[in-house]
């Protein structure tokens, strides 16, 4: 079976991970811009990071037969520095035509602060002005529901934003309806030790149905793994679901969302 990982930070992963993904059937990945584990000190750090995402990581991935696409933004954690954030946002428009850039992301909120909201709104405006897809990070903390509500309200109040062109990621049982019932795509991030496990991910897919849901590993430099995608697929299959359903969730849904950007060349298959 073929897979797409819609959210993975390849910059933090080893070549063994690429090899694993290739063996497991991952044919394409999408890498949002995120926090490096420390706050970067200048606009030029981000310029280099964006060059890595657009030009270097696709070459690494291609060695394993994997198509690599990316998203650009300043993430919510570093958005506390509003001045630097505005400088970083200025770097983005000239890169939006790059053949590997799918849109603006992962933007969103971390601690739901005033500064985070200001920078989030500036990047929603950037995406709207340039007619870009949006990938949203929702808080991992206790205030996930509040943060997701604030994000959904900001997006719904902007008439330029088409919900079907926005993926709201890191959804859980208590936030998935906020995303989907408002017309947005919902991302499910599967973790090896905390948060949503493969079993809980399969429960959510059964409870809510696969429409407009994408499963991802969000693997980064923390405890995480690209195998969370395949483990969730195995758990779903073990419960008796047909291959056609699996293909729809793990391959076709990402193609449907990303395919709204003509740069995405992989087509959904008949199931
Ligand atoms: Zn991420």
Boltz pocket constraint, residues with backbone or C-beta under 6 A from the ligand:
constraints:
  - pocket:
      binder: B
      contacts: [[A, 7], [A, 9], [A, 32], [A, 33], [A, 34], [A, 106], [A, 218]]
      max_distance: 6.0
